[in-house]
Amino acid sequence: MRLKLLIFLAVACAFVFASCNGESDEVSPDIAGTEQCGASEEPIDESPDAQATFRRTTLYYLSDEGFVVPVTKLIPWEDGIAHACLTYMVSTPTNLSAAREIGLTTVIPDGVDIKLSIKDGNALVDICNMSPLKSKESEYAMIQSIVNTLTEFPTVSTVTITRDGAGGKLENGTELPVRQEKYPLNPDNEDIETSAGNRLITLYFPNLSGALTVPVTHSISMEPNVYSVVSALVSGPKSSKLLNCFPKDTLLLGATIENGVMTINLSEDFKSVAQTEGMFRLAYRTVWLTLSKQYDFDSLRFQVNGTDFCPEEPESTVINPFGK
């Protein structure tokens, strides 16, 4: 039987694909919020103009496979908006239900009080009345998600987290961070941060169902360029929980940008992607997400041995799993 992949919204971003070399627009999934329980912050330097009522920001959640996944969201503007962002990540029934619809889960236990102050680029987060988390992995996911959400703000470069006013370790041994910078997401090598001279790039791979697109931090030994980034993507993920959209033995023959068009030229082996329904769409999506974060182009075109190749149309509509 042919594998039928679920082609839904890429949680990292959602895109409208008009054709195989069409443009794409980012939209923001909407996760229901919670009541703010108190905050003390320096002003965030991104207040909207008098006409605007929302701020586009990125929050971080956990996938069923254990990957930390960013979700772009439009949040109603309010004083203390950085604190408000954290409340969307608390496991209230409303937040958890919305996230579960697409295989994500919230990372901060329900029932907590969160206090936040921002000074000299450091955000101090005090989590009060928190129940113990079930594992070291869930503790780290919570910490990583909080740090990466807050460092999305231009006034925050580091984050310090305390529990009931004190630092130290959580129940499962995870150290609470002090002036922690943004974490690399889902590194494919445990020693990725200590690899001397290597450059870090972000690659996007689908999970096995194709419902989520997961960012993975990958290390290469050279200055990244279009060819080296796509080559790493074609080689596939190291994790067995992620899907390689490129058939075995596919070779990258070229990757160029000209007149706003990104052209990816692949070997004959890539044609077998058409044998699995939806696989070409996933390949298109992963290339677009990976390259659009680093390079400026308007459209994407696939070729096989220099001839345009498009076995199925990429998504022409956006499905918003949050229903808004």
Backbone hydrogen bonds, N-H to C=O, Kabsch-Sander energy under -0.5 kcal/mol:
donor,donor_aa,acceptor,acceptor_aa,energy
5,L,3,L,-0.7
5,L,277,E,-0.9
6,L,209,S,-2.0
7,I,5,L,-0.6
8,F,6,L,-0.9
8,F,210,G,-0.6
11,V,9,L,-0.7
12,A,213,T,-0.6
13,C,10,A,-0.7
14,A,27,V,-0.8
17,F,15,F,-0.6
17,F,315,E,-1.7
18,A,16,V,-0.7
18,A,23,E,-0.8
22,G,19,S,-1.8
27,V,14,A,-0.9
31,I,29,P,-0.5
40,S,116,L,-2.9
46,E,44,I,-1.1
47,S,44,I,-0.5
52,A,49,D,-1.1
55,R,75,I,-2.5
57,T,73,K,-2.8
59,L,71,V,-2.6
61,Y,69,V,-2.5
62,L,105,T,-2.4
63,S,67,F,-2.9
64,D,103,G,-1.4
66,G,63,S,-1.7
69,V,61,Y,-2.8
69,V,67,F,-0.5
71,V,59,L,-3.1
72,T,11,V,-0.6
73,K,57,T,-3.1
75,I,55,R,-2.8
75,I,73,K,-0.7
77,W,53,T,-3.2
81,I,78,E,-0.6
84,A,80,G,-1.9
85,C,81,I,-2.0
86,L,82,A,-1.2
87,T,83,H,-1.4
88,Y,84,A,-1.0
88,Y,85,C,-0.7
89,M,86,L,-1.5
90,V,87,T,-1.0
91,S,108,I,-2.9
92,T,90,V,-2.2
96,L,92,T,-2.9
97,S,93,P,-2.3
98,A,94,T,-2.0
99,A,95,N,-2.2
100,R,96,L,-2.5
101,E,97,S,-1.0
102,I,99,A,-1.5
103,G,100,R,-1.6
104,L,99,A,-2.1
105,T,62,L,-2.2
107,V,89,M,-0.9
108,I,89,M,-2.1
112,V,109,P,-0.8
113,D,128,C,-2.0
115,K,113,D,-0.5
115,K,126,D,-2.6
117,S,124,L,-1.9
119,K,122,N,-2.4
122,N,119,K,-2.1
123,A,121,G,-0.5
123,A,158,T,-2.5
124,L,117,S,-3.4
124,L,122,N,-0.6
125,V,123,A,-0.7
125,V,160,T,-3.1
126,D,115,K,-2.8
126,D,124,L,-0.6
127,I,125,V,-0.6
127,I,162,T,-2.6
128,C,113,D,-3.3
128,C,126,D,-0.6
139,E,135,S,-1.7
140,Y,136,K,-2.5
141,A,137,E,-2.3
142,M,138,S,-1.9
143,I,139,E,-2.2
144,Q,140,Y,-3.0
145,S,141,A,-2.3
146,I,142,M,-2.3
147,V,143,I,-2.6
148,N,144,Q,-2.5
149,T,145,S,-2.0
150,L,146,I,-2.3
151,T,147,V,-2.2
152,E,149,T,-1.0
153,F,150,L,-1.7
156,V,153,F,-1.7
157,S,121,G,-2.8
157,S,155,T,-0.5
158,T,121,G,-2.1
159,V,180,Q,-1.7
160,T,123,A,-3.0
161,I,177,P,-2.1
162,T,125,V,-3.0
163,R,166,A,-3.2
164,D,127,I,-1.8
166,A,163,R,-1.7
170,L,174,T,-2.3
173,G,170,L,-2.2
176,L,168,G,-3.2
180,Q,159,V,-2.9
188,D,217,T,-2.2
192,I,189,N,-1.9
194,T,191,D,-1.3
195,S,192,I,-0.6
196,A,194,T,-0.9
198,N,195,S,-1.3
199,R,220,I,-3.2
201,I,218,H,-2.9
203,L,201,I,-0.5
203,L,216,V,-2.9
205,F,214,V,-2.2
207,N,212,L,-2.0
208,L,241,K,-0.9
210,G,207,N,-1.3
214,V,205,F,-3.5
214,V,212,L,-0.5
216,V,203,L,-3.3
217,T,185,L,-1.6
218,H,201,I,-3.2
218,H,216,V,-0.6
220,I,199,R,-2.7
229,V,225,N,-2.4
230,V,226,V,-2.4
231,S,227,Y,-2.6
232,A,228,S,-1.8
233,L,229,V,-1.7
234,V,230,V,-2.8
235,S,231,S,-1.7
236,G,232,A,-0.6
236,G,233,L,-1.0
242,L,239,S,-1.3
243,L,206,P,-3.0
245,C,243,L,-0.7
250,T,247,P,-1.8
253,L,251,L,-0.7
253,L,265,N,-2.7
254,G,265,N,-1.6
256,T,263,T,-2.1
258,E,261,V,-2.2
261,V,258,E,-1.8
262,M,260,G,-0.5
262,M,299,S,-3.1
263,T,256,T,-3.0
263,T,261,V,-0.6
264,I,262,M,-0.5
264,I,301,R,-2.9
265,N,254,G,-2.8
265,N,263,T,-0.6
266,L,264,I,-0.5
266,L,303,Q,-2.5
267,S,251,L,-2.0
270,F,267,S,-1.9
271,K,268,E,-1.8
272,S,269,D,-1.3
273,V,270,F,-2.2
274,A,271,K,-1.8
275,Q,272,S,-1.7
276,T,273,V,-1.3
277,E,275,Q,-0.5
279,M,276,T,-2.1
282,L,278,G,-1.8
283,A,279,M,-2.3
284,Y,280,F,-2.8
285,R,281,R,-2.6
286,T,282,L,-2.7
287,V,283,A,-2.2
288,W,284,Y,-2.6
289,L,285,R,-2.9
290,T,286,T,-2.3
291,L,287,V,-2.6
292,S,288,W,-2.8
293,K,289,L,-0.8
294,Q,291,L,-1.6
295,Y,291,L,-2.8
297,F,295,Y,-0.7
298,D,260,G,-3.0
299,S,260,G,-1.7
300,L,22,G,-0.6
301,R,262,M,-3.1
303,Q,264,I,-2.8
304,V,307,T,-2.8
305,N,266,L,-2.4
307,T,304,V,-1.6
309,F,302,F,-2.6
319,I,317,T,-0.5
320,N,318,V,-0.6
323,G,320,N,-2.0
